[in-house]
Amino acid sequence: MLARVLVAVAAVLVLGWLGVLLRDERVGSVAAHRLFYEPDLPRSELRRELDRLRDADALSPDTKWQMRRASYLVVHGALREAADAAEAIARKEPANIDAWSTLYEATRGWDPRRAALARRQILRLNPLALQRRSAQAPGAGSASPGHPSP
């Protein structure tokens, strides 16, 4: 009898957690969609959607929404906030090349120390990045690693 009660309690907890994850996915997807497809959002709505991306992170071990938020902050010009967000992810996940790339994109114009650190980490994680960059024709732009996708 006790075993059945414990199994039932565990099932309810798992279903509750699944419900939270589904809610997070919905909230994050809607916010990401608006941020990506409506680049001229008024400042108040931009902040609201960025906050929704932060809210979409509840009880999730994944950093997907944190990364999207940091990338959108870069796109929308909030470079210091983006740098702090990307650096927090990179410190938690040192092998996350997306976090280091976003940190580089956010800092390369105003914080050479952090940009250099991010660049070193990118090259550590992907040594071929230097070869690819030098193989591009002079003046050719590279795809920005910090730009989000919906």
TAPEGI-V639207 format. One record per pair of residues at least 24 apart in sequence whose C-alpha atoms are under 7 Angstrom apart, sorted by the first residue. I is the first residue (numbers start at 1). J is the second residue. Records with the same first field share a line. If there is no record, write none. Layout:
I = J / J
This chain:
21 = 60
24 = 56 / 57 / 58
25 = 56
27 = 52 / 56
28 = 52 / 53 / 56 / 65
32 = 150
33 = 150
36 = 150
67 = 99
68 = 148
71 = 102 / 146 / 147 / 148
72 = 148
74 = 106
75 = 147
79 = 106 / 107
82 = 106
83 = 107
95 = 125
97 = 122 / 125
98 = 145 / 146
101 = 145 / 146
102 = 145 / 146
105 = 146
